[in-house]
Amino acid sequence: MQDLYVGYRYYDFNPSQCRFPFGHGLSYTTFELSNLTVTRPKPYDAEFSVSVEIANTGDLAGAEVVQVYIQDLVSSLPRPYKELKGIRRVHLQPGEIKSVTLDLDKRALGFWDEADGGSWRAEEGDFAVLVGTSSANVPLQKVFALDSVISWRGL
């Protein structure tokens, strides 16, 4: 059985530095993220959207990958510090700004719960949405609350 703390999760769990964090890329231009918005999760299915603006602040055209991580702030089980739940590659011309929206649902918030007879479960409580361009570069964060427990079988 694999441990919870593999890959980028290991470097979140341990204070040692990683030379090239997950999602790290090289570019001939620079990018900036701003204006993070998160819609309130819908009851029973927890569908929600994460939107962010990305700007090419450099002099050349380029591409960047927007990464969305979820952090369960109060969990009944040990969970990684953050879990990657969505990505979107964006191509931008110099000075161009684009809005990126990723739609997520209960699977982004849930975990496998053996104690519940073997089902997926998203617990009520606070979650943080972390948005960045690598696992070590997540400058934007918003916290939201899930108001009820959601349990389901299957994917």
GROMACS elastic network, one bead per residue, 0.5 to 0.9 nm:
[ bonds ]
;  ai    aj funct       b0    kb
    2     5     6  0.83233   500
    2     6     6  0.78422   500
    3     6     6  0.64858   500
    4     9     6  0.74105   500
    4    10     6  0.81872   500
    4    78     6  0.86152   500
    4    79     6  0.71769   500
    4    80     6  0.64740   500
    5     8     6  0.77806   500
    5    11     6  0.81051   500
    5    12     6  0.82698   500
    5    13     6  0.69024   500
    5    79     6  0.88375   500
    5    80     6  0.66028   500
    6     9     6  0.53830   500
    6    11     6  0.82728   500
    7    10     6  0.55696   500
    7    11     6  0.72275   500
    7    22     6  0.76372   500
    8    11     6  0.53037   500
    8    12     6  0.64478   500
    8    13     6  0.87889   500
    8    18     6  0.87790   500
    8    21     6  0.67727   500
    8    22     6  0.57844   500
    8   135     6  0.65189   500
    8   136     6  0.84937   500
    9    12     6  0.50258   500
    9    13     6  0.61706   500
    9    14     6  0.85983   500
    9    80     6  0.61709   500
    9    81     6  0.70471   500
    9    82     6  0.72213   500
    9    83     6  0.76524   500
    9   135     6  0.86994   500
   10    13     6  0.50760   500
   10    14     6  0.60173   500
   10    80     6  0.85431   500
   11    14     6  0.50788   500
   11    15     6  0.65670   500
   11    16     6  0.65094   500
   11    17     6  0.69431   500
   11    18     6  0.67733   500
   11    21     6  0.83836   500
   11   136     6  0.89421   500
   12    15     6  0.69140   500
   12    16     6  0.86522   500
   12    80     6  0.78531   500
   12    81     6  0.63213   500
   12    82     6  0.78490   500
   12   135     6  0.85580   500
   12   136     6  0.84191   500
   13    16     6  0.89485   500
   13    80     6  0.73327   500
   13    81     6  0.68390   500
   14    17     6  0.84226   500
   17    21     6  0.87092   500
   18    21     6  0.57027   500
   18   136     6  0.87881   500
   20    23     6  0.81882   500
   20    24     6  0.59097   500
   20    25     6  0.83942   500
   21    24     6  0.54268   500
   21   134     6  0.65438   500
   21   135     6  0.59986   500
   21   136     6  0.60197   500
   21   137     6  0.87245   500
   22    25     6  0.88333   500
   22   134     6  0.57460   500
   22   135     6  0.53123   500
   22   136     6  0.75324   500
   23    65     6  0.77333   500
   23    67     6  0.81906   500
   23   133     6  0.66027   500
   23   135     6  0.62911   500
   23   136     6  0.85496   500
   24   133     6  0.72695   500
   24   134     6  0.52560   500
   24   135     6  0.77556   500
   24   136     6  0.82951   500
   24   137     6  0.86860   500
   25    64     6  0.81853   500
   25    65     6  0.88574   500
   25   133     6  0.86085   500
   25   134     6  0.81074   500
   26    29     6  0.87757   500
   27    30     6  0.71935   500
   27    62     6  0.69347   500
   27    63     6  0.77981   500
   27    64     6  0.82756   500
   28    58     6  0.80507   500
   28    59     6  0.84872   500
   28    60     6  0.67392   500
   28    61     6  0.81681   500
   28    62     6  0.71903   500
   29    56     6  0.72002   500
   29    57     6  0.72395   500
   29    59     6  0.63795   500
   29    60     6  0.55952   500
   29    61     6  0.69916   500
   29    62     6  0.63169   500
   29    63     6  0.87265   500
   29    94     6  0.82473   500
   30    55     6  0.84404   500
   30    56     6  0.59341   500
   30    57     6  0.53578   500
   30    59     6  0.82706   500
   30    60     6  0.85918   500
   30    62     6  0.83050   500
   30    64     6  0.89885   500
   31    54     6  0.67446   500
   31    55     6  0.54803   500
   31    57     6  0.53454   500
   31    58     6  0.70871   500
   31    62     6  0.89361   500
   31    63     6  0.89357   500
   31    64     6  0.75067   500
   32    53     6  0.82193   500
   32    54     6  0.56396   500
   32    55     6  0.52163   500
   32    56     6  0.66651   500
   32    57     6  0.66870   500
   33    36     6  0.81270   500
   33    52     6  0.68031   500
   33    53     6  0.56928   500
   33    55     6  0.65231   500
   33    66     6  0.86241   500
   33   131     6  0.83502   500
   33   132     6  0.73382   500
   33   133     6  0.86689   500
   33   139     6  0.78086   500
   33   140     6  0.75664   500
   34    52     6  0.60423   500
   34    53     6  0.52347   500
   34    54     6  0.64767   500
   34    55     6  0.82480   500
   34   139     6  0.88622   500
   34   140     6  0.73244   500
   35    51     6  0.77839   500
   35    52     6  0.54493   500
   35    53     6  0.58488   500
   35    54     6  0.87740   500
   35   140     6  0.84765   500
   36    50     6  0.72453   500
   36    51     6  0.56872   500
   36    53     6  0.71455   500
   36   131     6  0.80107   500
   36   140     6  0.66982   500
   36   141     6  0.74725   500
   36   142     6  0.74659   500
   37    49     6  0.80693   500
   37    50     6  0.58934   500
   37    51     6  0.52080   500
   37    52     6  0.64864   500
   37   142     6  0.75751   500
   38    41     6  0.87221   500
   38    48     6  0.70990   500
   38    49     6  0.57048   500
   38    51     6  0.64566   500
   38    52     6  0.89545   500
   38   129     6  0.79208   500
   38   142     6  0.71817   500
   38   143     6  0.85328   500
   38   144     6  0.78637   500
   39    42     6  0.87810   500
   39    47     6  0.87422   500
   39    48     6  0.53823   500
   39    49     6  0.53663   500
   39    50     6  0.67811   500
   39    51     6  0.86626   500
   39   144     6  0.86443   500
   40    46     6  0.83548   500
   40    47     6  0.82385   500
   40    48     6  0.60904   500
   40    49     6  0.80500   500
   40   144     6  0.70719   500
   40   145     6  0.78292   500
   40   146     6  0.82224   500
   41    44     6  0.89088   500
   41    45     6  0.79005   500
   41    47     6  0.52211   500
   41    49     6  0.81370   500
   41   105     6  0.79642   500
   41   106     6  0.87879   500
   41   144     6  0.83310   500
   41   145     6  0.79649   500
   41   146     6  0.66007   500
   41   147     6  0.85819   500
   42    45     6  0.61627   500
   42    47     6  0.53885   500
   42    48     6  0.67562   500
   42   105     6  0.88958   500
   42   146     6  0.86571   500
   43    46     6  0.56444   500
   43    47     6  0.80796   500
   43   146     6  0.82257   500
   43   147     6  0.75466   500
   43   148     6  0.72844   500
   43   150     6  0.87181   500
   44    47     6  0.86193   500
   44   106     6  0.86183   500
   44   148     6  0.76382   500
   44   149     6  0.81727   500
   44   150     6  0.62294   500
   44   151     6  0.89513   500
   45   105     6  0.65865   500
   45   106     6  0.58072   500
   45   150     6  0.72710   500
   46   104     6  0.81799   500
   46   105     6  0.52431   500
   46   107     6  0.86648   500
   46   109     6  0.82707   500
   46   122     6  0.88046   500
   46   146     6  0.75169   500
   46   150     6  0.80262   500
   47   103     6  0.73086   500
   47   104     6  0.57512   500
   47   106     6  0.63849   500
   48   102     6  0.86559   500
   48   103     6  0.60081   500
   48   104     6  0.54453   500
   48   105     6  0.60309   500
   48   106     6  0.87504   500
   49   101     6  0.66079   500
   49   102     6  0.57040   500
   49   104     6  0.59377   500
   49   105     6  0.84082   500
   50    68     6  0.80375   500
   50   100     6  0.81594   500
   50   101     6  0.55604   500
   50   102     6  0.52891   500
   50   103     6  0.64533   500
   50   104     6  0.76754   500
   50   129     6  0.80655   500
   50   131     6  0.89429   500
   51    99     6  0.68769   500
   51   100     6  0.54910   500
   51   102     6  0.64644   500
   51   103     6  0.87386   500
   52    66     6  0.87259   500
   52    98     6  0.84427   500
   52    99     6  0.57382   500
   52   100     6  0.54047   500
   52   101     6  0.66372   500
   52   102     6  0.89994   500
   52   131     6  0.81784   500
   52   140     6  0.89809   500
   53    97     6  0.66772   500
   53    98     6  0.55979   500
   53   100     6  0.60818   500
   53   101     6  0.88374   500
   54    64     6  0.88093   500
   54    66     6  0.82231   500
   54    90     6  0.83336   500
   54    92     6  0.87261   500
   54    96     6  0.84148   500
   54    97     6  0.55960   500
   54    98     6  0.55223   500
   54    99     6  0.64154   500
   54   100     6  0.74396   500
   55    58     6  0.89147   500
   55    92     6  0.75135   500
   55    94     6  0.84248   500
   55    95     6  0.66196   500
   55    96     6  0.57648   500
   55    98     6  0.65519   500
   55    99     6  0.88966   500
   56    59     6  0.81139   500
   56    60     6  0.82622   500
   56    61     6  0.76234   500
   56    62     6  0.75890   500
   56    63     6  0.86937   500
   56    91     6  0.89597   500
   56    92     6  0.60286   500
   56    93     6  0.66558   500
   56    94     6  0.54493   500
   56    95     6  0.52114   500
   56    96     6  0.56220   500
   56    97     6  0.65249   500
   56    98     6  0.89838   500
   57    60     6  0.88270   500
   57    94     6  0.65529   500
   57    95     6  0.56212   500
   57    96     6  0.79398   500
   57    97     6  0.89263   500
   58    61     6  0.78972   500
   58    62     6  0.88776   500
   58    93     6  0.89132   500
   58    94     6  0.58319   500
   58    95     6  0.69853   500
   59    93     6  0.84475   500
   59    94     6  0.52459   500
   59    95     6  0.76140   500
   60    92     6  0.88662   500
   60    93     6  0.67545   500
   60    94     6  0.53026   500
   60    95     6  0.88622   500
   61    91     6  0.75446   500
   61    92     6  0.57336   500
   61    94     6  0.52984   500
   61    95     6  0.88421   500
   61    96     6  0.89854   500
   62    90     6  0.84126   500
   62    91     6  0.57731   500
   62    92     6  0.55921   500
   62    93     6  0.65809   500
   62    94     6  0.79195   500
   63    89     6  0.67630   500
   63    90     6  0.53922   500
   63    92     6  0.60798   500
   63    93     6  0.87771   500
   64    88     6  0.83653   500
   64    89     6  0.57099   500
   64    90     6  0.54541   500
   64    91     6  0.66950   500
   64    92     6  0.82418   500
   64   133     6  0.71645   500
   65    87     6  0.65254   500
   65    88     6  0.55120   500
   65    90     6  0.61429   500
   65    91     6  0.89159   500
   65   132     6  0.83968   500
   65   133     6  0.58334   500
   65   134     6  0.81301   500
   66    86     6  0.82531   500
   66    87     6  0.55336   500
   66    88     6  0.52521   500
   66    89     6  0.62628   500
   66    90     6  0.74445   500
   66   100     6  0.81403   500
   66   131     6  0.70584   500
   66   132     6  0.59081   500
   66   133     6  0.52032   500
   66   134     6  0.80775   500
   67    84     6  0.71261   500
   67    85     6  0.78502   500
   67    86     6  0.59364   500
   67    88     6  0.67924   500
   67    89     6  0.88262   500
   67   130     6  0.82184   500
   67   131     6  0.56562   500
   67   132     6  0.53543   500
   67   133     6  0.56168   500
   67   134     6  0.67740   500
   67   135     6  0.80159   500
   67   138     6  0.82678   500
   68    83     6  0.84014   500
   68    84     6  0.59679   500
   68    85     6  0.57454   500
   68    86     6  0.50093   500
   68    87     6  0.61785   500
   68    88     6  0.88514   500
   68   102     6  0.82655   500
   68   129     6  0.68586   500
   68   130     6  0.58570   500
   68   132     6  0.67966   500
   68   133     6  0.87061   500
   68   138     6  0.86235   500
   69    82     6  0.58325   500
   69    83     6  0.51125   500
   69    85     6  0.54683   500
   69    86     6  0.70814   500
   69   108     6  0.88683   500
   69   128     6  0.82046   500
   69   129     6  0.58805   500
   69   131     6  0.62465   500
   69   132     6  0.83426   500
   69   135     6  0.84017   500
   69   138     6  0.85425   500
   70    81     6  0.85911   500
   70    82     6  0.54251   500
   70    83     6  0.52903   500
   70    84     6  0.65626   500
   70    85     6  0.66375   500
   70   108     6  0.71034   500
   70   109     6  0.71760   500
   70   127     6  0.68215   500
   70   128     6  0.57703   500
   70   130     6  0.61912   500
   70   131     6  0.88334   500
   71    79     6  0.85891   500
   71    80     6  0.77883   500
   71    81     6  0.60428   500
   71    83     6  0.64994   500
   71   109     6  0.84130   500
   71   126     6  0.87966   500
   71   127     6  0.55900   500
   71   129     6  0.65234   500
   71   130     6  0.75099   500
   72    75     6  0.61117   500
   72    79     6  0.75520   500
   72    80     6  0.85057   500
   72    81     6  0.77225   500
   72    82     6  0.75124   500
   72    83     6  0.89694   500
   72   109     6  0.74771   500
   72   123     6  0.89770   500
   72   125     6  0.80715   500
   72   126     6  0.66403   500
   72   128     6  0.65764   500
   73    81     6  0.86608   500
   73   125     6  0.76273   500
   73   126     6  0.56450   500
   73   127     6  0.53997   500
   73   128     6  0.68638   500
   74    77     6  0.88873   500
   74   123     6  0.88502   500
   74   124     6  0.89294   500
   74   125     6  0.65656   500
   74   126     6  0.66158   500
   74   127     6  0.78429   500
   75    78     6  0.69026   500
   75    79     6  0.72786   500
   75   123     6  0.73591   500
   75   124     6  0.89981   500
   75   125     6  0.81661   500
   76    79     6  0.88776   500
   76   123     6  0.82794   500
   77   113     6  0.88223   500
   79    82     6  0.80050   500
   79    83     6  0.87427   500
   79   111     6  0.86448   500
   80    83     6  0.65733   500
   82   128     6  0.87904   500
   82   129     6  0.89686   500
   82   130     6  0.81127   500
   82   135     6  0.88671   500
   83   108     6  0.84545   500
   84    87     6  0.80639   500
   84   108     6  0.85895   500
   84   135     6  0.83608   500
   85   104     6  0.77961   500
   85   107     6  0.86645   500
   85   108     6  0.57802   500
   85   109     6  0.88786   500
   86   102     6  0.68189   500
   86   103     6  0.84053   500
   86   104     6  0.77777   500
   86   108     6  0.86078   500
   87   102     6  0.77598   500
   88   100     6  0.76379   500
   88   101     6  0.86148   500
   88   102     6  0.77547   500
   90    98     6  0.81040   500
   90   100     6  0.81579   500
   92    95     6  0.79264   500
   92    96     6  0.57362   500
   92    97     6  0.72413   500
   92    98     6  0.77043   500
   93    96     6  0.52792   500
   93    97     6  0.84623   500
   94    97     6  0.88844   500
  104   107     6  0.75831   500
  104   108     6  0.61794   500
  104   109     6  0.88492   500
  105   108     6  0.56820   500
  105   109     6  0.73194   500
  106   109     6  0.52555   500
  106   110     6  0.59662   500
  106   121     6  0.83266   500
  106   122     6  0.65949   500
  106   150     6  0.75774   500
  107   110     6  0.51235   500
  107   111     6  0.77244   500
  107   120     6  0.81772   500
  107   121     6  0.85708   500
  107   122     6  0.78711   500
  107   155     6  0.79058   500
  108   111     6  0.86554   500
  108   122     6  0.86880   500
  109   121     6  0.81438   500
  109   122     6  0.54855   500
  109   123     6  0.79131   500
  109   127     6  0.79963   500
  110   113     6  0.89887   500
  110   120     6  0.61708   500
  110   123     6  0.72623   500
  110   150     6  0.82603   500
  110   151     6  0.84407   500
  111   119     6  0.84325   500
  111   120     6  0.54953   500
  111   121     6  0.54559   500
  111   122     6  0.64953   500
  111   123     6  0.88814   500
  112   116     6  0.89046   500
  112   118     6  0.69236   500
  112   119     6  0.58626   500
  112   121     6  0.63285   500
  113   116     6  0.55472   500
  113   117     6  0.72794   500
  113   118     6  0.55647   500
  113   119     6  0.54952   500
  113   120     6  0.58048   500
  113   121     6  0.62977   500
  114   117     6  0.54796   500
  114   119     6  0.67669   500
  114   120     6  0.86933   500
  115   118     6  0.66886   500
  115   119     6  0.85425   500
  116   119     6  0.61843   500
  116   120     6  0.84375   500
  116   121     6  0.83809   500
  116   151     6  0.88158   500
  118   153     6  0.79245   500
  119   151     6  0.67573   500
  119   152     6  0.58965   500
  119   153     6  0.50425   500
  119   154     6  0.75079   500
  120   150     6  0.82627   500
  120   151     6  0.56308   500
  120   152     6  0.52589   500
  120   153     6  0.59442   500
  120   154     6  0.75844   500
  120   155     6  0.81412   500
  121   149     6  0.72035   500
  121   150     6  0.56830   500
  121   152     6  0.65101   500
  121   153     6  0.87997   500
  122   146     6  0.84582   500
  122   148     6  0.83799   500
  122   149     6  0.57255   500
  122   150     6  0.51109   500
  122   151     6  0.64283   500
  122   152     6  0.89417   500
  123   146     6  0.74237   500
  123   147     6  0.85677   500
  123   148     6  0.68958   500
  123   150     6  0.65768   500
  123   151     6  0.84482   500
  124   145     6  0.72071   500
  124   147     6  0.52256   500
  124   150     6  0.79135   500
  125   144     6  0.83345   500
  125   145     6  0.53387   500
  125   146     6  0.52783   500
  125   147     6  0.65596   500
  125   148     6  0.79197   500
  125   149     6  0.87082   500
  126   143     6  0.66475   500
  126   144     6  0.56533   500
  126   146     6  0.63469   500
  126   147     6  0.87759   500
  127   142     6  0.84135   500
  127   143     6  0.56003   500
  127   144     6  0.55170   500
  127   145     6  0.61181   500
  127   146     6  0.75202   500
  128   141     6  0.65585   500
  128   142     6  0.55796   500
  128   144     6  0.63923   500
  128   145     6  0.87303   500
  129   140     6  0.80559   500
  129   141     6  0.54685   500
  129   142     6  0.53003   500
  129   143     6  0.62484   500
  129   144     6  0.79561   500
  130   138     6  0.58950   500
  130   139     6  0.74572   500
  130   140     6  0.57331   500
  130   142     6  0.68918   500
  130   143     6  0.88719   500
  131   134     6  0.87906   500
  131   137     6  0.83038   500
  131   138     6  0.50971   500
  131   139     6  0.65727   500
  131   140     6  0.51550   500
  131   141     6  0.63785   500
  131   142     6  0.89423   500
  132   135     6  0.73469   500
  132   136     6  0.81820   500
  132   137     6  0.54286   500
  132   139     6  0.58584   500
  132   140     6  0.66136   500
  133   136     6  0.81206   500
  133   137     6  0.58263   500
  133   138     6  0.65700   500
  133   139     6  0.87513   500
  134   137     6  0.50042   500
  134   138     6  0.67708   500
  135   138     6  0.66867   500
  138   141     6  0.76476   500
  146   149     6  0.77410   500
  152   155     6  0.82156   500
